[in-house]
Amino acid sequence: MNILHHVRYVLAALVLSGTAFTAANAQYVGGDLSLDLDDNGDIFVLAADVTLRGRVGGDVDGLAADMSIDADIGGDVSVAVADFRQEGRVGGDVNVGAANAVIAGEVLGSVNLGAADITVSGQIRQDLNASGASVVLEASGLVGGDAELNGRDLRVDGQVLGGLEAFGRDVRISGEVAGPVEIRARSVVIEESARLLGPVLVESLHEPTIEDGAVIPQGVTYEYREFTDREFGDYDGPNFKLPEWPLAGASAFSAFILGMLAVLIAPRSVGAIAAAFRRRPFISTLLGLIVLAVSPVLVLTLMVLLMITIVGIPLGLILLFIYPVVLFLAFAFGGMAVGDLVFNRKGGQAGLGLRAISFLVALAAIVALGMIPVIGWLIVSIVLCIGLGAWSVAIFSRHNDRIATTDDAV
């Protein structure tokens, strides 16, 4: 397993918290919220600072700057925040994407954390999966299942009833692990109070430092392993190389699903985008390049203006999350427009079958070309510009048609 394996927890927190807005029984939106609830259903929170007490029978989802939960939660907690602290009791799982995350209460399910600094001092009845710069399982912390930790500095002072996988730069263990232990790190220290009851495998640049008094009944198996920082800057952990084809394939598949959903929801609008590129291919691409260059500045400026006021902070956060989705959708539209230009010889409104096949073939070609160094990024950028430009032209054309229709009626 590697750090990429844990990125999904951050993404899960973002997706779950974002999509829960319409599904939750109750929504709480504001600047600073201090909530003392007795609610049997699910809740969604969108605010700057949130303090939650009382009882929630269902799930808690949300987006916030700071969130503190000292409540009895019956379901899962899935949030994307800057600073997160959990006390009280959670009956389900906890999924958090944050800068700082603290688990100080009781969690009956599993805990999945992606943060810079992670501290676990509470009781986790199932598994712990944590990735961060610093990950600490304090002496009072308990993990009832397996613990998988990724980061720069890892410390295990508490108790793990299952197995432990620790991948990082510096690893220190002073607590107890009942199951097998697998460590990959540059530096490994097993302190005198440590109790490692299962088999221990250490892959490191140096042999582990084992202090007198440490209890390791099955001994330690050491394997030499080099570590470089080529992939992660000054990160000296395992030399992970991210595979290109699976990532590109997953991105293309996501673009295909997103594009086909757009076709099913608004077939005429998607057809107008493809037609706009067919009529004005060069203008569409040039306009897309301009939009791509200007949009980050506009989005950043608007986000800053919104976040000046407390009420505007949630809107600024929403804008921040929507912008990359819009770019990804524009890329899908670009691939669809290219596929339509090549396969739709008649130039009319394409049917669902032709649209799907042409889109799929175009994406496959884009992925294949995208694997070529330098040229690949250029191809992907051009497709994105095509999508942005054709989308913009289609929007402007529809707006002008409405104005013309209104003038004719007058």
N, C-alpha and C positions, 0 to 999 in steps of 0.2 A: 504494500500500500504506500501511497505518497501524498504530498500536500494537495495535489489536484483532486484527490479523492474527497477531500473535505471542503472544497469550494462549493460543492452542492448544498452544504448546510447554510452557507450564507445566502446563496440563490434561493433556497427553499424558504428562508425567512422572509426575503424580499417578496417573492411571488405570493406566498400564503398571506402575508400581511396586506399586500396590495389588492389581491382579489377578494379578500374577505369583506371589503367595504359593503358590497351589495348583499352578501350572504348573512352577515351578522344580524342578530335580533335587535341589537341596540348599538348605535354609533355615538361616540363622544368626540367632538371636535372643538378645539380651542387653543388658547395660548398655554397657560399653566393650569393644569387640572389636578385637583385633589378629590379623588373619588372614594367614597365609602359605600359599597354596593351590597345588595342582597338580590342577586339576579340568577335565575335558573337557566338562562340561555347563553348564547355566544355574545361577545361584545367585540367591537372594533374601536380602537383609539387612535386619533390623529391629532397630535399636539406638540408643544415645545417640551414642557416638563410635565411628567405624569407621576402621581403617587396613587397607587391603587391599594385599598384596604377592603376588608369585609369578605364577601363570598361571591364567587361566580361559578355557576353550575356547569357551564359549557367551556368553550375555547376563548382564549384571549389573543387577539391579533392586533398589531398596531405599528405605526411609524411615529417616532418621536426623537427629540434630542436626548433627553434623559428620562429613564423610566425606572421606578422603584415599585416592586410588587411585594406587599406584605399581606397576602390574602390567601384564602382557601380556594384554589382553582380546581374545578372538577375535570376539565379537559386538558387540551394542549395549550402551550404558550408559544406563539410564533411572532417574533418582532424584529424590526430593523431599527436600531437606535445608535446613539453615540455612547452613552453610558447606561449600563443595565445592572440592576441588582435585584435578586430574587430571594425573598424570605418567605415564611409561611409554608404552604403545602401545595404542590401541584400533582393532580391525579394522573395526568398524561405525560407527554413528552415536552421538552423545552428546546426550541430551535431559535437561536439568536445569532444575528449578524450585528456586530458592534465594534466600537473602539476599545471599550473596557467592559468586561463582563464578570460579575460576581454571583456565584451560586452559594447562598448561605442557608437556604431552607431545605425542605424535604421534597424530592421529586420521585414519584412512584414509577415513572417511565424512564426513558433514556434522555440524555442531554447531549445536544449537538451544538457546538459553539465555534464561531469563527470571529476572532477578535485580536486586537494587538496584545492586550494584557488580560489574562484569564486567571481567576482565582476560584477554587472550589473548596469551601469549608463546610458544606452541608452534606446531606445524605442523598445519594443517588441509588435507587434500588436496582436499576438495570444498567445499561452501558453508558460510558462517557466517551464522546468523540470531540476532541478539541484541537484547534489549530490556531496558533498565535505566535507573537514574538516571545512572550513569556507565558508559560503555563505552570501553575502551581496547584498541587493537591495538598492542602494543608493537613496538619496532624489530626484535626477533627473531622476531616473529610472521609467519606466512605463511598466506594463504588461497588454496588452489588454484583455487577456483571463484569464485562471486559472494559478496559480503558485503552484508547488509542490516542496518543498525544503526538502532535507535530509542532515544532517551533524552534526558536533559537536557544532559549534557556528553558529546560524542563526540570521540575522538582517534584518528587513524590514523597511526601512526608506522611500521608494518610494510609488508608487500607483499601486494597483492591481484592475483592473476593474471586474474581475471574483472572484472566490473563492480562498482561500489559505489553503494549507495543509502543515504544518511544523512539521517535525519529527526530533528531535535532543536532545542535552543535554541542551543547554542554548538558549532560544529564546527571542529576544527583538523586539518589534514592536512600531514604532513611526510614521508610515505612514498611508495610507488609504487603506482599503480593502472594496470593494463594496458588495461582495458576502459572502457566509458562510465561517467561519474560523474554522479549526480543528487543534489543536495543541497537540502534544504528546512530552513532554520534562520533564527534571528534574526540570528546573527553567524557569519560564515564567514571563516576565516583559512587561507590556503594559504602555507605557510612556504617558505623558500628552498631547502630540500632536497627538496621535493616533485617527483615526476615523474608527471604525469597524461597518459597517452599517448593516451587516447580522447577523445571529445567530452565537454565538461563543461557541465552545466546547473545554475545556482544560482538558486533561488527564495528571496528573502530580503527583509527589511525594508530592509537596506542593501546596497550593492554589496560584493562580497567584497574582503577585503584580500589582495593578492597580493604577496608579498615578492620582491625582486630575486633572480634565480637560479633561481626555480621554472621547471620545464620543462613547458610546456603546448602541444604542437605544434598542436593544433586550436583553441586559444583557449577562452575562457569565454563562454557565453551567459548573460546575467543577466536575470531577470524579477522585477519588484517584487511582493512578497507581504506582506500584513499578517498579524500573529500576535496572538492574544488568549489570555487565560488563563481564559476562561469555563468551558470544559469540564473542565479539570484543575487547578483551584486556582491556584497560583503557577507552574504549568508554562507556559512561554512559547513552546512549540513550535507546530507546525502546528495550526490550528483544526479539529480533527476532531470531527464530529458523528456520534454513533453512531445508526444507523438503528433505528427502533423495530419496524417490522413484521418484518424478518428475524429479529431477536432473539426477538420474541414467538412467531413461527412456529416457530423452532428449539426454543424451550422447550416449546411445546405438542406438537411432534412427539416430543421426548424423553419428555415425560410420557405420551404415548400409547403409545410403545414400552415404557416401564417398566411402565405399568399393564397392558398386554396380556400382558407376560411374567408378571406376578403372577397374572393370570387363568388362564394356561396352567399355571402351577406349582401354584397353590392356588385352584381355582375356588370351592370351598365357603367358604373363608375370605373371599375377596373378596365373595361373595354375602352373607355374614353382615354385612360392613361396610355394604353397600348397604341391607340389611334393617334394620340398626340405625338408620340415618338415617331410613328410611321410618317406623319405629315412633316414634322420638323425635327429630324434626328440631330442635326448639328446644333440648332438653337436650344433644343432640350438639354443636350449634354452640357453646353456652355452655361445655360441658366442653372443647371444642377451644380456645376462647379462653383458658381457665385453663391448659391444658397448654402452649399457646404462650407464655404469660407466665412460667410457672414453669420450663419445661424449660431455657432458657439458663442460669439460675442453678444448677440441679441439675447440668447437664453441666459447667459451669465449675468448680463445687466438687469434683465427682468427679474431674475431670481434674487439678486442683491436688493433691488427696490422692494420686492415683496417681503423679504426677510427683515427689512428695517422695522416693520411693525410686527407685533406679536401675532396678530390675526393672520398676517401674510406668511408666517413661517411654514404652516402646513402646505399652503399653495406652492411655496418655493420648493419644498421637498417633493411634492407631486410632480412639478415641472422637471426637476432633476431626474426623476425616474422615468418620466414619459419620453424625454428627448432621445435616449438611445433606442427605445422601442420604435420611435418614428423613423430613425435612421435605418434600423434593421428592416422595417416594413418597406422603406424606400428601396433598399437593396433587393428585396423580393420583387417589387414592382419593376425594377430595372431588368432583372432576369426574365420576368414575364414579358416585358416589352421586346426584349431581344428575341426570345423564343417565338413570339407572335410575328415579328418581322421576317423571320427565316421560314417558318412553317405555314403561316397563314397567307397563302399566295393570293387569294381573292381580296384580302384586305377588309372584309366585312367583320361583323360581330362573330367571334369564334364561339363554338359550342364548348360545353364543359369538358368533353373528352379531348378535343384538340387543344384546349387551353392547358389541361393537366399534362398531356404528353409533351407539348412544346416547352412548357415551363420546366418539366423534369429534365428533359434533354439539355436545355440551356444551362440549368444549374450544374448538371454533371460536367458539361464542357467548361464552365467557369471554375469549378473545383479543380479539374485537371490542369487547366492553365494556371490556376492560382498556386500550384505547387512549384512552378518555375521561379527561381530566385529573381528578385527585382521586378521582372515582368509580371509575376503573379500579383503583387500588390498593386501594380498599375492597372491590371485588368479588373480587379475587385473595385478599385477606386472609380474607374470609368463606369462600371455597372451601377455603382451607388449614385454617381452623378446623373446617369441616364434616368434612374428611378426618381430622384429628387426633381430633376428638370421636367420630365414628362408629367409627374404628379402636379407640379406647379402650373404648367401650361394647361392641363385639364381643369384645374380649379379656376384659373383665370378665364378660360373659355366658357365654362359653365356660368360664371358670374356675368360675363358680357352678354351671353345669350339671354339671361334673365332680364338684364337691363333693356336689351333690344325688344324683348317680348312686352315689357312694361310700356315702352315708348310707343309700340305699335298699338297697344290697347288704348292708350291715351289719344 
